Amino acid sequence: MIHSITHHDREKILDLLQQTAVFNEQEIDVAMEIVDLVLMKKDRGEYQTFCYHDGDNQFMGYICFGPIPMTDSSYDLYWIAVDKKVAGKGVAAELVRFMEERVVKEGGKKIYVDTSTTPKYGTARAFYEKHGYRIICVLDNFYRERDHKIIFMKDLENNGS
């Protein structure tokens, strides 16, 4: 079941981000700042943040996305993370499907995803490509030397192309 985050989910999100061993401390801090903004209702709706719980109400993952400021119909996928115990079992795919359906309902046409070229993000890059996101740009040495930024995009109007 997917629902908006609550204060009960905050520590679970923090634990999840730390256990993935993908995000560095600075990235986790930024993700949690967004979670806190959403929970305090100070985000003005730009960060739509949802959790996934299984049938036993076990926390399995979360997603954060929102409209890109100053665009008509473009959205960013800011964060997605899934408990490694259920990795590869469709939780991330269900979260992305939920996001895409919601974006379309809100009039969104494109979703952008930024990620790194480092090996630890290889699974994420493969996931995005598998779900119809294509690489539209690579910014060399963006995050640091030899750590390039890859921008993926999915066009929701044209079946992901």
Backbone as a printed PyTorch tensor [residue, N CA C, xyz], in Angstrom:
tensor([[[  0.8380,  -1.1720,   0.0000],
         [  0.0000,   0.0000,   0.0000],
         [  0.8930,   1.2480,   0.0000]],

        [[  0.5370,   2.2010,  -0.8350],
         [  1.2980,   3.4410,  -0.9410],
         [  0.4760,   4.5660,  -0.3260]],

        [[  1.1210,   5.3500,   0.5340],
         [  0.4310,   6.4630,   1.1850],
         [  1.4080,   7.5970,   1.4540]],

        [[  0.8800,   8.7910,   1.6890],
         [  1.7200,   9.9360,   2.0550],
         [  2.4840,   9.6200,   3.3380]],

        [[  3.6870,  10.1590,   3.4430],
         [  4.4770,   9.8880,   4.6390],
         [  3.8360,  10.5350,   5.8610]],

        [[  4.1150,   9.9160,   7.0030],
         [  3.6730,  10.4450,   8.2870],
         [  4.9000,  10.5710,   9.1890]],

        [[  4.7150,  11.1640,  10.3480],
         [  5.8240,  11.2850,  11.3020],
         [  6.3490,   9.9100,  11.7100]],

        [[  5.5070,   8.8890,  11.6820],
         [  5.9300,   7.5220,  12.0350],
         [  6.9190,   6.9530,  11.0080]],

        [[  6.8880,   7.4850,   9.7930],
         [  7.7530,   6.9750,   8.7240],
         [  9.1410,   7.6140,   8.7280]],

        [[  9.3010,   8.7330,   9.4250],
         [ 10.5470,   9.4870,   9.3390],
         [ 11.7760,   8.6390,   9.6670]],

        [[ 11.7840,   7.9810,  10.8060],
         [ 12.9570,   7.1830,  11.1990],
         [ 13.1540,   5.9910,  10.2690]],

        [[ 12.0650,   5.4530,   9.7650],
         [ 12.1750,   4.3310,   8.8230],
         [ 12.8380,   4.7750,   7.5280]],

        [[ 12.5000,   5.9770,   7.0820],
         [ 13.1380,   6.5180,   5.8800],
         [ 14.6270,   6.7340,   6.1340]],

        [[ 14.9640,   7.3290,   7.2690],
         [ 16.3760,   7.5470,   7.6090],
         [ 17.1320,   6.2170,   7.6530]],

        [[ 16.5890,   5.2230,   8.3370],
         [ 17.2300,   3.9040,   8.4050],
         [ 17.4200,   3.3100,   7.0180]],

        [[ 16.3980,   3.4440,   6.1880],
         [ 16.4570,   2.9050,   4.8340],
         [ 17.5740,   3.5680,   4.0330]],

        [[ 17.6440,   4.8770,   4.0660],
         [ 18.6790,   5.5890,   3.3170],
         [ 20.0780,   5.2040,   3.7900]],

        [[ 20.2320,   4.9920,   5.0990],
         [ 21.5380,   4.6000,   5.6420],
         [ 21.8750,   3.1580,   5.2760]],

        [[ 20.8960,   2.2710,   5.2840],
         [ 21.1810,   0.8610,   5.0210],
         [ 21.4790,   0.5690,   3.5630]],

        [[ 21.0630,   1.4350,   2.6530],
         [ 21.2920,   1.1480,   1.2350],
         [ 22.7710,   1.1550,   0.8800]],

        [[ 23.5690,   1.9070,   1.6380],
         [ 25.0080,   2.0290,   1.3840],
         [ 25.2750,   2.6510,   0.0110]],

        [[ 24.2940,   3.3280,  -0.5430],
         [ 24.4640,   4.0200,  -1.8130],
         [ 24.6210,   5.5150,  -1.5820]],

        [[ 23.7770,   6.0580,  -0.7340],
         [ 23.7750,   7.4990,  -0.5050],
         [ 24.8470,   7.8910,   0.5080]],

        [[ 25.5470,   8.9910,   0.2090],
         [ 26.5380,   9.4710,   1.1670],
         [ 25.8420,  10.3310,   2.2310]],

        [[ 26.5960,  10.7470,   3.2280],
         [ 26.0250,  11.4800,   4.3620],
         [ 25.3430,  12.7770,   3.9210]],

        [[ 25.9590,  13.4930,   3.0000],
         [ 25.3730,  14.7400,   2.5190],
         [ 24.0490,  14.4810,   1.7930]],

        [[ 23.9970,  13.4350,   0.9860],
         [ 22.7610,  13.0960,   0.2750],
         [ 21.6520,  12.7210,   1.2560]],

        [[ 22.0090,  11.9650,   2.2700],
         [ 21.0180,  11.5730,   3.2900],
         [ 20.5060,  12.8080,   4.0260]],

        [[ 21.4050,  13.7340,   4.3470],
         [ 20.9860,  14.9660,   5.0200],
         [ 19.9830,  15.7450,   4.1710]],

        [[ 20.2430,  15.8570,   2.8770],
         [ 19.3310,  16.5850,   1.9880],
         [ 17.9910,  15.8650,   1.9040]],

        [[ 18.0290,  14.5480,   1.7540],
         [ 16.7770,  13.7780,   1.6880],
         [ 15.9530,  13.9780,   2.9480]],

        [[ 16.6090,  13.9780,   4.0910],
         [ 15.8820,  14.1260,   5.3460],
         [ 15.3850,  15.5630,   5.5470]],

        [[ 16.1020,  16.5420,   5.0210],
         [ 15.5970,  17.9180,   5.0680],
         [ 14.2700,  18.0140,   4.3170]],

        [[ 14.2050,  17.3400,   3.1750],
         [ 12.9690,  17.3410,   2.3880],
         [ 11.8600,  16.6280,   3.1550]],

        [[ 12.1760,  15.4750,   3.7420],
         [ 11.1820,  14.7450,   4.5460],
         [ 10.6420,  15.6530,   5.6430]],

        [[ 11.5390,  16.3410,   6.3220],
         [ 11.1120,  17.2310,   7.4140],
         [ 10.2460,  18.3880,   6.8980]],

        [[ 10.6070,  18.9490,   5.7560],
         [  9.7730,  20.0080,   5.1610],
         [  8.3650,  19.4960,   4.8660]],

        [[  8.2940,  18.3040,   4.2970],
         [  6.9910,  17.7110,   3.9720],
         [  6.1880,  17.4780,   5.2440]],

        [[  6.8310,  16.9220,   6.2510],
         [  6.1220,  16.6290,   7.5030],
         [  5.6680,  17.8930,   8.2260]],

        [[  6.4220,  18.9790,   8.0890],
         [  6.0320,  20.2400,   8.7170],
         [  5.1070,  21.0550,   7.8160]],

        [[  4.7940,  20.4930,   6.6500],
         [  3.9260,  21.1690,   5.6710],
         [  4.4920,  22.5200,   5.2440]],

        [[  5.8310,  22.5700,   5.1140],
         [  6.4840,  23.8040,   4.6940],
         [  7.0770,  23.6850,   3.2930]],

        [[  6.6950,  22.6690,   2.5480],
         [  7.2890,  22.4540,   1.2290],
         [  6.4600,  23.0360,   0.0880]],

        [[  5.2920,  23.5950,   0.3620],
         [  4.3980,  24.1920,  -0.6260],
         [  4.0070,  23.2060,  -1.7320]],

        [[  4.1060,  21.9200,  -1.4580],
         [  3.6600,  20.9030,  -2.4080],
         [  4.6550,  20.5030,  -3.4740]],

        [[  5.8560,  21.0530,  -3.4250],
         [  6.8010,  20.7040,  -4.4890],
         [  7.4800,  19.3510,  -4.2810]],

        [[  7.3730,  18.7820,  -3.0980],
         [  7.9700,  17.4720,  -2.8170],
         [  6.8660,  16.5000,  -2.4150]],

        [[  6.3960,  15.7260,  -3.3550],
         [  5.3700,  14.7350,  -3.0780],
         [  6.0820,  13.4680,  -2.6010]],

        [[  5.8440,  13.0990,  -1.3750],
         [  6.6250,  12.0440,  -0.7430],
         [  5.6970,  10.9670,  -0.2080]],

        [[  5.9530,   9.7240,  -0.6330],
         [  5.0770,   8.6020,  -0.3160],
         [  5.8840,   7.3980,   0.1510]],

        [[  5.2510,   6.5770,   0.9840],
         [  5.8580,   5.3450,   1.4870],
         [  5.1030,   4.1440,   0.9500]],

        [[  5.8150,   3.0420,   0.8970],
         [  5.2270,   1.7650,   0.5140],
         [  5.2760,   0.8490,   1.7280]],

        [[  4.1200,   0.3290,   2.1200],
         [  4.0300,  -0.6710,   3.1890],
         [  3.4090,  -1.9340,   2.6090]],

        [[  3.8660,  -3.0810,   3.0490],
         [  3.2780,  -4.3370,   2.5800],
         [  1.9660,  -4.6090,   3.3230]],

        [[  1.3640,  -5.7610,   3.0650],
         [  0.0930,  -6.1220,   3.6830],
         [  0.1450,  -6.2200,   5.1920]],

        [[  1.3410,  -6.4530,   5.7560],
         [  1.5130,  -6.5200,   7.2120],
         [  1.9340,  -5.1750,   7.7980]],

        [[  1.8190,  -4.1200,   6.9860],
         [  2.1790,  -2.7660,   7.3820],
         [  3.6750,  -2.5980,   7.6580]],

        [[  4.4870,  -3.4420,   7.0140],
         [  5.9440,  -3.2990,   7.1170],
         [  6.4150,  -2.2630,   6.0990]],

        [[  7.2260,  -1.3140,   6.5370],
         [  7.7820,  -0.2790,   5.6680],
         [  8.7420,  -0.9280,   4.6750]],

        [[  8.5580,  -0.6600,   3.3770],
         [  9.3840,  -1.2890,   2.3400],
         [ 10.1670,  -0.2900,   1.4860]],

        [[  9.7130,   0.9740,   1.4650],
         [ 10.4170,   1.9350,   0.6330],
         [  9.6960,   3.2590,   0.5710]],

        [[ 10.3180,   4.1980,  -0.1320],
         [  9.6860,   5.5010,  -0.2940],
         [ 10.1320,   6.1540,  -1.5930]],

        [[  9.3480,   7.1590,  -2.0060],
         [  9.6370,   7.9030,  -3.2240],
         [  9.3110,   9.3700,  -2.9800]],

        [[ 10.0820,  10.2440,  -3.5950],
         [  9.8530,  11.6880,  -3.5000],
         [ 10.0190,  12.2680,  -4.9040]],

        [[  9.0150,  12.9910,  -5.3610],
         [  9.0380,  13.5920,  -6.6870],
         [  8.2520,  14.8860,  -6.6450]],

        [[  8.3470,  15.6710,  -7.6990],
         [  7.5670,  16.8940,  -7.7420],
         [  7.7790,  17.6670,  -9.0140]],

        [[  6.8890,  18.6470,  -9.2370],
         [  7.0070,  19.4780, -10.4320],
         [  8.2810,  20.3120, -10.3840]],

        [[  8.8860,  20.4790, -11.5370],
         [ 10.0980,  21.2960, -11.6350],
         [  9.6690,  22.7550, -11.7360]],

        [[ 10.1590,  23.5970, -10.8280],
         [  9.7850,  25.0150, -10.8720],
         [ 10.0640,  25.6370, -12.2390]],

        [[  9.1830,  26.5370, -12.6310],
         [  9.2910,  27.3110, -13.8680],
         [  9.1210,  26.4650, -15.1320]],

        [[  8.5240,  25.2670, -15.0090],
         [  8.1870,  24.4750, -16.1840],
         [  6.6760,  24.2620, -16.1890]],

        [[  6.1380,  23.9780, -17.3570],
         [  4.7000,  23.7580, -17.4810],
         [  4.2770,  22.3560, -17.0550]],

        [[  5.0950,  21.3570, -17.3820],
         [  4.6260,  19.9870, -17.1880],
         [  5.7550,  18.9860, -16.9580]],

        [[  6.8720,  19.4480, -16.4360],
         [  8.0160,  18.5730, -16.1790],
         [  8.1530,  18.3180, -14.6800]],

        [[  8.5300,  17.0970, -14.3500],
         [  8.6740,  16.6670, -12.9570],
         [ 10.0540,  16.0720, -12.7590]],

        [[ 10.5260,  16.1410, -11.5210],
         [ 11.7620,  15.4700, -11.1080],
         [ 11.4180,  14.3150, -10.1900]],

        [[ 12.1070,  13.2000, -10.3730],
         [ 12.1140,  12.1320,  -9.3680],
         [ 13.3300,  12.4370,  -8.5090]],

        [[ 13.0840,  12.8620,  -7.2800],
         [ 14.1750,  13.2710,  -6.4100],
         [ 14.8100,  12.0980,  -5.6840]],

        [[ 13.9740,  11.2280,  -5.0890],
         [ 14.4980,  10.1450,  -4.2690],
         [ 13.6200,   8.9160,  -4.4300]],

        [[ 14.2480,   7.7830,  -4.4930],
         [ 13.5450,   6.5070,  -4.3880],
         [ 14.5080,   5.5480,  -3.7020]],

        [[ 13.9880,   4.8240,  -2.7380],
         [ 14.8130,   3.8380,  -2.0270],
         [ 13.8980,   2.7150,  -1.5560]],

        [[ 14.4270,   1.5020,  -1.6390],
         [ 13.6690,   0.3090,  -1.2660],
         [ 14.5240,  -0.5380,  -0.3300]],

        [[ 13.8790,  -1.1200,   0.6630],
         [ 14.5640,  -2.0080,   1.5980],
         [ 15.2420,  -3.1340,   0.8130]],

        [[ 16.5180,  -3.3790,   1.1170],
         [ 17.2570,  -4.3940,   0.3470],
         [ 16.6740,  -5.7940,   0.5020]],

        [[ 15.8780,  -6.0280,   1.5430],
         [ 15.2410,  -7.3390,   1.7040],
         [ 14.1980,  -7.6080,   0.6150]],

        [[ 13.6870,  -6.5440,   0.0040],
         [ 12.6820,  -6.7250,  -1.0410],
         [ 13.1610,  -6.1980,  -2.4000]],

        [[ 14.4460,  -5.9030,  -2.5020],
         [ 14.9890,  -5.4230,  -3.7720],
         [ 14.7400,  -6.4690,  -4.8620]],

        [[ 14.3120,  -6.0010,  -6.0100],
         [ 14.0500,  -6.8930,  -7.1300],
         [ 12.6920,  -7.5730,  -7.0790]],

        [[ 11.8580,  -7.2020,  -6.1230],
         [ 10.5490,  -7.8610,  -5.9750],
         [  9.3900,  -6.9600,  -6.3900]],

        [[  9.6870,  -5.8700,  -7.0960],
         [  8.6360,  -5.0350,  -7.6490],
         [  8.2180,  -3.8350,  -6.8400]],

        [[  8.8070,  -3.6260,  -5.6680],
         [  8.4160,  -2.4900,  -4.8410],
         [  8.7950,  -1.1760,  -5.5340]],

        [[ 10.0220,  -1.0710,  -6.0010],
         [ 10.4560,   0.1530,  -6.6810],
         [  9.6310,   0.3810,  -7.9420]],

        [[  9.3670,  -0.6810,  -8.6740],
         [  8.5530,  -0.5510,  -9.8970],
         [  7.1540,  -0.0470,  -9.5660]],

        [[  6.5840,  -0.5290,  -8.4800],
         [  5.2520,  -0.0810,  -8.0820],
         [  5.2730,   1.3940,  -7.6580]],

        [[  6.3200,   1.8030,  -6.9480],
         [  6.4480,   3.2040,  -6.5620],
         [  6.5740,   4.1060,  -7.7970]],

        [[  7.3630,   3.6860,  -8.7700],
         [  7.5370,   4.4760,  -9.9910],
         [  6.2320,   4.5230, -10.7870]],

        [[  5.5430,   3.4150, -10.8890],
         [  4.2500,   3.3800, -11.5880],
         [  3.2610,   4.3400, -10.9010]],

        [[  3.2290,   4.3060,  -9.5710],
         [  2.3760,   5.2130,  -8.8010],
         [  2.7210,   6.6690,  -9.1340]],

        [[  4.0140,   6.9930,  -9.1180],
         [  4.4510,   8.3540,  -9.4210],
         [  4.0130,   8.7510, -10.8210]],

        [[  4.2520,   7.8950, -11.8050],
         [  3.9120,   8.2210, -13.1890],
         [  2.4170,   8.4640, -13.3510]],

        [[  1.5980,   7.6330, -12.7340],
         [  0.1460,   7.8160, -12.8140],
         [ -0.2700,   9.1340, -12.1790]],

        [[  0.3240,   9.4540, -11.0620],
         [ -0.0020,  10.7050, -10.3630],
         [  0.4410,  11.9150, -11.1870]],

        [[  1.6150,  11.8380, -11.7650],
         [  2.1280,  12.9330, -12.5950],
         [  1.1930,  13.1710, -13.7860]],

        [[  0.7660,  12.1100, -14.4340],
         [ -0.1490,  12.2520, -15.5710],
         [ -1.4550,  12.9050, -15.1210]],

        [[ -2.0010,  12.4780, -13.9780],
         [ -3.2410,  13.0740, -13.4500],
         [ -3.0850,  14.5660, -13.1890]],

        [[ -1.8700,  14.9820, -12.8360],
         [ -1.6030,  16.3950, -12.5510],
         [ -1.2270,  17.1850, -13.8040]],

        [[ -1.2650,  16.5340, -14.9590],
         [ -0.9410,  17.2150, -16.2070],
         [  0.5260,  17.1670, -16.5800]],

        [[  1.3050,  16.3770, -15.8570],
         [  2.7220,  16.2440, -16.1690],
         [  2.9470,  15.4460, -17.4340]],

        [[  4.0110,  15.7920, -18.1390],
         [  4.3060,  15.1210, -19.4100],
         [  5.6740,  14.4420, -19.4350]],

        [[  6.5880,  14.9550, -18.6290],
         [  7.9450,  14.3960, -18.6240],
         [  8.4320,  14.2640, -17.1890]],

        [[  9.1870,  13.1850, -16.9540],
         [  9.8280,  12.9880, -15.6540],
         [ 11.3280,  12.8740, -15.8930]],

        [[ 12.0800,  13.6280, -15.1130],
         [ 13.5360,  13.6190, -15.1880],
         [ 14.1130,  12.9830, -13.9290]],

        [[ 15.2250,  12.2830, -14.1060],
         [ 15.9200,  11.6420, -12.9970],
         [ 17.4130,  11.9280, -13.1550]],

        [[ 18.0390,  12.4370, -12.1010],
         [ 19.4850,  12.6590, -12.0960],
         [ 20.1320,  11.5690, -11.2640]],

        [[ 21.2320,  11.0340, -11.7570],
         [ 21.9820,  10.0610, -10.9670],
         [ 23.4580,  10.1340, -11.3590]],

        [[ 24.2370,   9.3450, -10.7000],
         [ 25.6900,   9.3460, -10.8510],
         [ 26.1410,   8.2080, -11.7680]],

        [[ 27.3340,   8.3820, -12.3290],
         [ 27.9260,   7.3280, -13.1610],
         [ 28.7650,   6.3360, -12.3560]],

        [[ 28.9000,   6.5560, -11.0460],
         [ 29.7470,   5.6630, -10.2550],
         [ 29.1230,   4.2670, -10.1890]],

        [[ 29.9600,   3.2550,  -9.9830],
         [ 29.4590,   1.8710,  -9.9620],
         [ 28.3280,   1.6220,  -8.9610]],

        [[ 28.3460,   2.2860,  -7.8090],
         [ 27.3060,   2.0040,  -6.8170],
         [ 25.9160,   2.4250,  -7.2990]],

        [[ 25.8330,   3.2450,  -8.3280],
         [ 24.5490,   3.6450,  -8.9010],
         [ 24.1930,   2.8330, -10.1560]],

        [[ 24.9650,   1.8040, -10.4540],
         [ 24.7060,   0.9740, -11.6330],
         [ 23.3390,   0.3060, -11.6190]],

        [[ 22.9310,  -0.1920, -10.4700],
         [ 21.6170,  -0.8320, -10.3540],
         [ 20.5110,   0.1810, -10.6170]],

        [[ 20.6660,   1.3780, -10.0990],
         [ 19.6640,   2.4310, -10.3230],
         [ 19.5730,   2.7750, -11.8060]],

        [[ 20.7170,   2.9200, -12.4700],
         [ 20.6990,   3.2560, -13.9000],
         [ 20.0090,   2.1630, -14.7040]],

        [[ 20.3010,   0.9170, -14.3940],
         [ 19.6620,  -0.1990, -15.0980],
         [ 18.1520,  -0.2100, -14.8440]],

        [[ 17.7580,   0.0930, -13.6190],
         [ 16.3380,   0.1440, -13.2650],
         [ 15.6150,   1.1940, -14.1040]],

        [[ 16.1770,   2.4010, -14.1860],
         [ 15.5190,   3.4620, -14.9450],
         [ 15.3810,   3.0760, -16.4160]],

        [[ 16.4380,   2.5320, -16.9910],
         [ 16.3740,   2.1280, -18.4080],
         [ 15.3220,   1.0400, -18.6070]],

        [[ 15.2560,   0.0890, -17.7040],
         [ 14.2750,  -0.9950, -17.7960],
         [ 12.8400,  -0.4570, -17.7740]],

        [[ 12.6470,   0.6600, -17.0850],
         [ 11.3020,   1.2220, -16.9390],
         [ 11.0220,   2.3800, -17.9030]],

        [[ 11.7770,   2.4210, -18.9960],
         [ 11.4650,   3.3540, -20.0710],
         [ 12.0970,   4.7270, -19.9840]],

        [[ 13.0100,   4.9160, -19.0590],
         [ 13.7160,   6.1850, -18.9630],
         [ 14.9550,   6.0950, -19.8430]],

        [[ 15.2220,   7.1560, -20.5880],
         [ 16.3890,   7.1320, -21.4700],
         [ 17.3530,   8.2500, -21.0990]],

        [[ 18.6120,   8.0050, -21.3440],
         [ 19.6400,   9.0060, -21.0510],
         [ 19.5140,  10.1320, -22.0670]],

        [[ 19.3880,  11.3570, -21.5620],
         [ 19.3050,  12.5060, -22.4640],
         [ 20.5060,  13.4290, -22.3300]],

        [[ 21.2980,  13.2350, -21.2600],
         [ 22.4240,  14.1380, -21.0480],
         [ 23.4080,  13.5270, -20.0470]],

        [[ 24.6790,  13.7680, -20.2810],
         [ 25.7170,  13.4140, -19.3130],
         [ 26.5630,  14.6650, -19.0840]],

        [[ 26.6720,  15.0600, -17.8280],
         [ 27.4760,  16.2240, -17.4680],
         [ 28.7730,  15.7330, -16.8200]],

        [[ 29.8670,  15.9000, -17.5280],
         [ 31.1600,  15.3890, -17.0750],
         [ 31.6160,  16.0380, -15.7720]],

        [[ 32.1790,  15.2050, -14.9030],
         [ 32.7810,  15.6570, -13.6410],
         [ 31.8500,  16.5740, -12.8440]],

        [[ 30.5810,  16.2720, -12.8560],
         [ 29.5840,  17.1360, -12.2200],
         [ 29.6700,  17.0840, -10.6970]],

        [[ 29.6100,  15.8760, -10.1400],
         [ 29.6130,  15.7400,  -8.6790],
         [ 31.0160,  15.8840,  -8.1090]],

        [[ 31.9560,  15.3110,  -8.8010],
         [ 33.3720,  15.3910,  -8.4520],
         [ 34.1400,  14.7930,  -9.6330]],

        [[ 35.4340,  14.8290,  -9.5820],
         [ 36.2600,  14.2890, -10.6680],
         [ 35.8820,  12.8210, -10.9420]],

        [[ 35.6250,  12.4960, -12.1900],
         [ 35.2520,  11.1450, -12.6610],
         [ 33.9090,  10.6570, -12.0920]],

        [[ 33.0910,  11.5620, -11.6240],
         [ 31.7410,  11.2260, -11.1610],
         [ 30.7760,  12.1450, -11.9080]],

        [[ 30.3170,  11.6250, -13.0410],
         [ 29.4810,  12.3980, -13.9440],
         [ 28.0060,  12.2890, -13.5550]],

        [[ 27.2550,  13.2930, -13.9280],
         [ 25.8110,  13.2940, -13.7030],
         [ 25.1370,  12.7980, -14.9760]],

        [[ 24.2570,  11.8070, -14.8240],
         [ 23.4460,  11.3140, -15.9340],
         [ 22.0260,  11.7880, -15.6960]],

        [[ 21.4390,  12.3590, -16.7300],
         [ 20.0400,  12.7700, -16.6370],
         [ 19.2200,  11.8400, -17.5330]],

        [[ 18.2700,  11.1630, -16.8970],
         [ 17.3210,  10.3110, -17.6050],
         [ 16.0160,  11.0830, -17.7610]],

        [[ 15.2330,  10.7140, -18.7760],
         [ 13.9380,  11.3350, -18.9780],
         [ 12.9680,  10.2950, -19.5270]],

        [[ 11.7240,  10.4130, -19.0870],
         [ 10.6440,   9.5960, -19.6560],
         [  9.5560,  10.5480, -20.1120]],

        [[  9.1780,  10.4240, -21.3780],
         [  8.1050,  11.2240, -21.9530],
         [  6.8120,  10.4460, -21.7750]],

        [[  5.9720,  10.8870, -20.8700],
         [  4.7390,  10.1650, -20.5420],
         [  3.6790,  10.2890, -21.6260]],

        [[  3.7940,  11.2890, -22.4800],
         [  2.8430,  11.4440, -23.5880],
         [  3.1290,  10.4890, -24.7270]],

        [[  4.3730,  10.1380, -24.8940],
         [  4.7890,   9.3180, -26.0350],
         [  5.2970,   7.9610, -25.6060]],

        [[  4.6200,   7.3510, -24.6420],
         [  4.9470,   5.9890, -24.1890],
         [  6.3920,   5.8180, -23.7700]],

        [[  6.9350,   6.8300, -23.1130],
         [  8.2760,   6.7150, -22.5590],
         [  9.3960,   7.0370, -23.5050]],

        [[  9.0980,   7.4430, -24.7340],
         [ 10.1870,   7.7130, -25.6740],
         [ 10.6490,   9.1420, -25.6200]]])
